Amino acid sequence: MTVSRTVCLGFLAVIAVGTILLMMPFSTSNGNWNDLIVALFTSTSAVCVTGLSVVDPGTYFSFWGQLFIALLAQIGGLGYMTTTTFLILLIGRKFDLRQKIAIQQALDRPGMSGSTQVIRSIIATTLIFEITGVFLLLPAFVPDYGWNQGLWLAIFHSVNAWNNAGFSLFKDNLIGYQSSFLVVFTVTGLIIFGGIGYQVILETYIWLRDRILKKKETLVFSLDFKVATSTTLILLFLGTIAFFCIEVRNPATFGSLNLRDQFLVAWFQSVTPRTAGFNTIDIGKMTTAGLFITIALMFIGASPGGTGGGMKTTTLRVLTSCTKTILQGKEEVLLYERKIAVALILKAVGVLVGSIATVILATIVISLTDPQLDFIQILFEVVSAFATVGLSTGITASVSPAAKLVLIITMYVGRVGVLLLMSAILGDPRPTRIHYPEENLLVG
């Protein structure tokens, strides 16, 4: 079995196990067997770290059901291969060559050496950030809900924020804490660091360590680090300004808040479309312009190597750099004085085309199954599912069973990746030695 099929089938297996667990009577608050569609949708949403839900997780599921959702989101955020590798390390088994190749491709590493250390670093980083998030959220939740419930709320929301899942146990998500500096910056911090990629966090740690120890050797940041951090900062800044300017006169979202809270909400709304799914305003009451900006940010998504989804920031930068190269009349695509390989450019184009095709197809199908819905609502829901975001205008629970199945498939495709899924179906691509003559073609 190829690596791509192993990963795709692995995610399906985790979704299936999660569905069975969430169907059990002890997973629901009323003690009855859960509906199959509800269990399947919730399990897929958790494993694909999306956060879309057809029920209210805080009241519909029991403690055990909520625990299963958090665990599924943790597995989905880490990735199937990372979780499997960690379990193999726990039981003391050694890796064979095939497993090492699978880890290398899953982590997108240039070689097979050091993969075990990388897995340990990923697990350690995850635990450090999630535990830190729990301690920071405790002062916000414990005074309102008591120690036991407050602790569980802090754990659940910290895990979901770090893994960019977006499930919340509050009926109004985080709208009740839209004015809380502690909650807003803790959750957004976890979302940003969880979605920016482990490579960026590792390089940041090494740089800080060298500065503290005053080492003479200076770390040369990788191209991944430069592209991911710069693109993330640009999108966060532009998103905050855009949401503030567009929604400031909307009384249903920003207009009724004071200036301080308006900037807090604008900042949160700029962060959460980066595949997190939490919200501090009613998404369904946003202006059309605000919804379109959110759709654009959701489609771009997070950075490679993190817990988020979407087209990815690096794909965006490669494509924009290609456009810049054409406009300047140059023949080489450059980023930070580094030449981008043709293979990476083709991969970026493939990701873009595959992503657009998936969104268009899912939007068309749901438009046919649920013609009563507005186009913007359907498009928003589909992009949210594909980019594994979890934001919704409020139609998730009311769509037809057929539309729910379409969203389930869309979430799965978005999580495993369009190219990886195609490789699993068609088989891994093989290089060819056949070369055809070149000929010009009118483009544009």
Secondary structure, 3 states (H helix, E strand, C coil): CCHHHHHHHHHHHHHHHHHHHHHCHHHECCCCCCCHHHHHHHHHHHHCCCCCCCCCHHHHECHHHHHHHHHHHHHHHHCHHHHHHHHHHHCCCCCCHHHHHHHHHHCCCCCCCCHHHHHHHHHHHHHHHHHHHHHHHHHHHHHHHHHHHHHHHHHHHHHHHHCCCCCCCCCCCCHHHCCCHHHHHHHHHHHHHHHHCHHHHHHHHHHHHHHHHCCCCCCCCCHHHHHHHHHHHHHHHHHHHHHHHHHCCCCCCCCCCCHHHHHHHHHHHHHCCCCCCCCCCCHHHCCHHHHHHHHHHHHHCCCCCCCCCCCCHHHHHHHHHHHHHHHCCCCCCEECCEECCHHHHHHHHHHHHHHHHHHHHHHHHHHHHCCCCCHHHHHHHHHHHHCCCCCCCCCHHHCCHHHHHHHHHHHHHHHHCHHHHHHHHHCCCCCCCCCCCCCCCCCC
